[in-house]
Amino acid sequence: MSAQPQTEGIILTEIEDGIGQISMNKTAKRNAFDEDMIAGLTEAFTKMGDDPEVRVVVLRGEGVSFCAGGDINWMRRTAEYSYEENVADARNLGALLKLINELPKPTIALVHGHVFGGGVGLTAACDIAISAAETEFCLSEVRIGLIPSIIAPYVIGAIGERQARRYFLTAERFNGGEARRIGLVHEVVFGHELDKKAIEIIKSIRDGAPGGQAMGKALIRDIARKPVSDEMIEHTVQRIAEARASNEGKEGLQAFLNKEEPSWRQ
């Protein structure tokens, strides 16, 4: 098995004015994944999710690329693992993506350069993705005899089954425009405008209630791609009742009726 993860310097974090920044900082490897990167990201997202001062979390990559897939040395090590060791190793990435997907804060991925394999998974696991136009995306796993298994729930959730059937099988590269067309990213801008577009979106996020946003994320996970059944209707009934009875719900409604600003906008 791998040694104890060494995460110092690999992940940079900063919190300012309610915005949590998480930066992958293994620039010599184009921020490629290994066990240390996964451990560092897991620690950073856990802390951001638990910090009441953080309203939104922004994920980015330092250097020329957001995340160029798996680190070659990590992949070489996993090739020598037993089945049981590979299961344990893969669970760490699975846990990280689940953590990001279910984080009770809005998450934004700012992507540029190469976004391959697990980097596509990170992009899809975040709530909102903004891409530089010239970004190159690739689900490259089949070219080395593997499959994009751990990232699949999030990528298929973003681009749909039909597009996954193409890109999982061909490993074609595609740019930011195509990524937007198929649903992987929401916005495509020039590379130097990534932060500007993020600030615009964060402004809209700040207008919303933090608790309502967390409940909204959970609601999407609960009902997406499921049939509209009596059970689903009852679930939505209970969730809106909880929202109306919450302190945020009461405050927000009163503020609206009185033409005032709720506390989360002040």
C-alpha positions as CSV (number, residue, x, y, z in Angstrom):
1,M,0.0,0.0,0.0
2,S,1.0,3.6,-0.4
3,A,2.8,5.5,2.3
4,Q,1.2,8.1,4.5
5,P,0.0,10.9,2.2
6,Q,2.1,14.0,2.1
7,T,-0.2,16.9,1.4
8,E,1.7,20.0,2.4
9,G,2.0,22.5,-0.4
10,I,0.0,20.4,-2.8
11,I,-3.3,22.0,-1.9
12,L,-3.5,25.8,-1.2
13,T,-6.5,27.2,0.6
14,E,-7.7,30.7,1.4
15,I,-10.9,32.2,2.9
16,E,-11.7,35.8,2.2
17,D,-15.1,37.5,2.5
18,G,-17.0,34.2,2.7
19,I,-15.3,32.8,-0.4
20,G,-13.3,29.6,0.1
21,Q,-10.5,29.0,-2.5
22,I,-9.0,25.6,-3.0
23,S,-6.1,25.4,-5.4
24,M,-4.4,22.3,-6.7
25,N,-0.7,23.2,-6.7
26,K,1.3,20.3,-8.2
27,T,2.2,22.4,-11.3
28,A,5.1,20.3,-12.5
29,K,2.6,17.4,-13.0
30,R,-0.2,19.6,-14.3
31,N,-2.1,18.9,-11.0
32,A,-2.4,15.2,-11.9
33,F,-4.1,13.0,-9.3
34,D,-2.3,10.8,-6.8
35,E,-3.1,9.6,-3.3
36,D,-1.6,12.8,-1.8
37,M,-3.7,15.1,-4.0
38,I,-6.8,13.1,-3.1
39,A,-6.0,13.3,0.6
40,G,-5.3,17.0,0.4
41,L,-8.5,17.8,-1.5
42,T,-10.5,15.7,0.9
43,E,-9.1,17.6,3.9
44,A,-9.6,21.0,2.3
45,F,-13.2,20.4,1.2
46,T,-14.1,18.9,4.6
47,K,-12.8,22.0,6.4
48,M,-14.6,24.4,4.0
49,G,-17.8,22.5,4.3
50,D,-17.7,22.7,8.1
51,D,-16.7,26.4,8.3
52,P,-19.7,28.6,8.9
53,E,-17.9,31.6,7.5
54,V,-17.7,30.0,4.0
55,R,-20.6,30.7,1.7
56,V,-19.1,29.3,-1.5
57,V,-16.1,27.1,-2.4
58,V,-14.1,27.7,-5.6
59,L,-11.8,24.9,-6.9
60,R,-9.0,25.8,-9.4
61,G,-5.7,24.5,-10.6
62,E,-2.5,26.5,-10.4
63,G,-0.2,26.5,-13.5
64,V,-1.0,25.6,-17.0
65,S,-3.8,23.0,-16.3
66,F,-6.7,22.4,-14.0
67,C,-6.1,18.7,-13.6
68,A,-4.5,16.4,-16.2
69,G,-5.9,13.1,-14.9
70,G,-4.0,10.5,-13.0
71,D,-0.3,10.9,-12.1
72,I,1.8,8.4,-14.0
73,N,3.7,7.3,-11.0
74,W,0.5,6.8,-9.0
75,M,-0.9,4.7,-11.9
76,R,2.3,2.7,-12.0
77,R,2.0,1.9,-8.3
78,T,-1.7,0.9,-8.6
79,A,-0.8,-1.5,-11.4
80,E,1.2,-3.5,-8.8
81,Y,-1.5,-3.5,-6.2
82,S,-3.6,-6.5,-5.4
83,Y,-7.3,-6.4,-6.0
84,E,-8.0,-5.6,-2.4
85,E,-5.4,-2.8,-2.4
86,N,-6.9,-1.3,-5.5
87,V,-10.4,-1.3,-3.9
88,A,-9.1,0.5,-0.9
89,D,-7.2,3.0,-3.1
90,A,-10.2,3.7,-5.3
91,R,-12.5,4.3,-2.4
92,N,-10.5,7.4,-1.5
93,L,-11.3,9.1,-4.8
94,G,-14.9,7.9,-4.6
95,A,-15.2,9.4,-1.1
96,L,-13.7,12.7,-2.3
97,L,-16.1,13.1,-5.2
98,K,-19.1,12.2,-3.0
99,L,-17.9,14.8,-0.5
100,I,-17.7,17.5,-3.2
101,N,-21.1,16.5,-4.6
102,E,-22.8,16.6,-1.3
103,L,-21.0,19.6,0.2
104,P,-23.6,21.8,1.9
105,K,-22.1,24.9,0.2
106,P,-22.3,25.9,-3.5
107,T,-19.1,24.8,-5.3
108,I,-17.6,26.3,-8.5
109,A,-14.9,24.7,-10.7
110,L,-12.7,27.1,-12.7
111,V,-11.1,24.9,-15.4
112,H,-8.4,25.5,-18.0
113,G,-5.6,23.8,-19.8
114,H,-5.9,20.0,-19.7
115,V,-8.9,18.5,-17.9
116,F,-8.5,14.7,-18.3
117,G,-10.0,11.7,-16.5
118,G,-10.4,12.5,-12.8
119,G,-10.2,16.2,-13.7
120,V,-13.4,15.8,-15.6
121,G,-14.9,14.1,-12.5
122,L,-14.0,17.0,-10.3
123,T,-15.6,19.4,-12.8
124,A,-18.8,17.3,-12.9
125,A,-19.0,16.9,-9.1
126,C,-19.0,20.7,-8.6
127,D,-22.3,22.5,-8.8
128,I,-21.2,25.1,-11.3
129,A,-18.3,24.8,-13.8
130,I,-16.7,27.7,-15.8
131,S,-14.3,26.8,-18.6
132,A,-11.7,28.7,-20.6
133,A,-12.6,28.3,-24.3
134,E,-9.4,26.6,-25.2
135,T,-9.6,24.0,-22.4
136,E,-9.0,20.4,-23.6
137,F,-11.2,17.8,-22.0
138,C,-10.8,14.1,-22.4
139,L,-12.2,10.9,-20.8
140,S,-9.0,9.1,-21.7
141,E,-9.3,5.9,-19.6
142,V,-10.0,3.4,-22.4
143,R,-6.7,4.3,-24.1
144,I,-4.9,2.6,-21.3
145,G,-7.3,-0.2,-20.8
146,L,-9.3,1.3,-18.0
147,I,-12.8,2.8,-17.5
148,P,-13.9,6.1,-15.9
149,S,-15.8,4.2,-13.3
150,I,-15.5,6.3,-10.1
151,I,-16.3,9.5,-11.9
152,A,-19.1,8.0,-14.0
153,P,-22.1,9.0,-11.7
154,Y,-21.1,12.6,-11.8
155,V,-20.1,12.8,-15.5
156,I,-23.2,10.9,-16.7
157,G,-25.2,13.2,-14.4
158,A,-23.7,16.2,-16.2
159,I,-23.6,15.1,-19.9
160,G,-26.2,12.4,-20.0
161,E,-26.0,8.8,-21.1
162,R,-26.0,9.5,-24.8
163,Q,-22.9,11.7,-24.7
164,A,-21.2,9.4,-22.3
165,R,-21.6,6.6,-24.8
166,R,-19.5,8.6,-27.2
167,Y,-16.8,10.1,-25.0
168,F,-16.3,7.1,-22.7
169,L,-15.7,4.9,-25.7
170,T,-13.7,7.2,-28.1
171,A,-11.6,9.2,-25.6
172,E,-11.8,12.1,-28.1
173,R,-10.6,15.4,-26.9
174,F,-13.1,18.3,-26.9
175,N,-12.9,22.0,-26.1
176,G,-14.8,24.3,-23.8
177,G,-17.5,25.0,-26.4
178,E,-18.3,21.3,-26.8
179,A,-18.2,20.9,-23.0
180,R,-20.9,23.5,-22.7
181,R,-23.0,22.0,-25.5
182,I,-23.1,18.6,-23.8
183,G,-23.7,20.0,-20.3
184,L,-20.3,19.4,-18.6
185,V,-19.8,23.2,-18.0
186,H,-22.2,26.1,-17.6
187,E,-20.1,29.0,-19.0
188,V,-17.2,29.4,-21.4
189,V,-15.0,32.5,-21.4
190,F,-11.5,33.6,-22.3
191,G,-9.0,32.2,-19.9
192,H,-8.3,35.6,-18.3
193,E,-12.0,36.1,-17.6
194,L,-12.5,33.0,-15.4
195,D,-12.3,34.9,-12.1
196,K,-14.5,37.7,-13.5
197,K,-17.3,35.2,-14.4
198,A,-16.9,33.5,-11.0
199,I,-17.4,36.8,-9.2
200,E,-20.6,37.4,-11.2
201,I,-22.0,34.0,-10.2
202,I,-20.9,34.3,-6.6
203,K,-22.8,37.6,-6.4
204,S,-26.0,35.7,-7.3
205,I,-25.2,32.9,-4.9
206,R,-24.9,35.5,-2.1
207,D,-28.5,36.6,-2.7
208,G,-29.7,33.2,-1.7
209,A,-30.1,31.8,1.8
210,P,-27.3,29.4,2.8
211,G,-29.7,26.9,4.4
212,G,-32.0,27.0,1.4
213,Q,-29.1,26.3,-1.0
214,A,-28.0,23.3,1.1
215,M,-31.6,22.0,1.1
216,G,-31.9,22.7,-2.6
217,K,-28.8,20.6,-3.4
218,A,-30.1,17.8,-1.3
219,L,-33.5,17.9,-3.0
220,I,-31.9,17.6,-6.5
221,R,-30.0,14.5,-5.3
222,D,-33.2,13.0,-3.8
223,I,-35.4,13.4,-6.9
224,A,-33.3,13.6,-10.0
225,R,-34.0,11.0,-12.7
226,K,-36.7,9.3,-10.6
227,P,-40.3,8.8,-11.6
228,V,-42.9,11.2,-10.3
229,S,-44.6,8.9,-7.7
230,D,-46.8,9.5,-4.7
231,E,-43.7,9.0,-2.6
232,M,-41.8,11.7,-4.5
233,I,-44.7,14.1,-4.2
234,E,-44.8,13.5,-0.5
235,H,-41.1,14.0,-0.2
236,T,-41.4,17.4,-1.9
237,V,-44.3,18.3,0.3
238,Q,-42.3,17.6,3.4
239,R,-39.2,19.5,2.2
240,I,-41.2,22.7,1.4
241,A,-42.9,22.5,4.8
242,E,-39.5,22.2,6.4
243,A,-38.2,25.2,4.4
244,R,-41.2,27.3,5.3
245,A,-40.9,26.5,9.0
246,S,-37.1,27.2,9.1
247,N,-35.7,30.4,10.6
248,E,-34.4,31.3,7.1
249,G,-37.7,30.7,5.5
250,K,-39.6,32.8,8.0
251,E,-37.1,35.6,7.8
252,G,-36.9,35.5,4.0
253,L,-40.7,35.7,3.6
254,Q,-41.1,38.5,6.1
255,A,-38.2,40.5,4.4
256,F,-39.9,40.0,1.0
257,L,-43.3,41.2,2.3
258,N,-41.8,44.1,4.1
259,K,-39.5,45.0,1.2
260,E,-36.4,44.5,3.4
261,E,-33.1,42.7,2.9
262,P,-32.7,39.4,4.8
263,S,-29.7,39.0,7.0
264,W,-27.7,36.9,4.5
265,R,-27.6,39.8,2.0
266,Q,-26.4,42.4,4.6
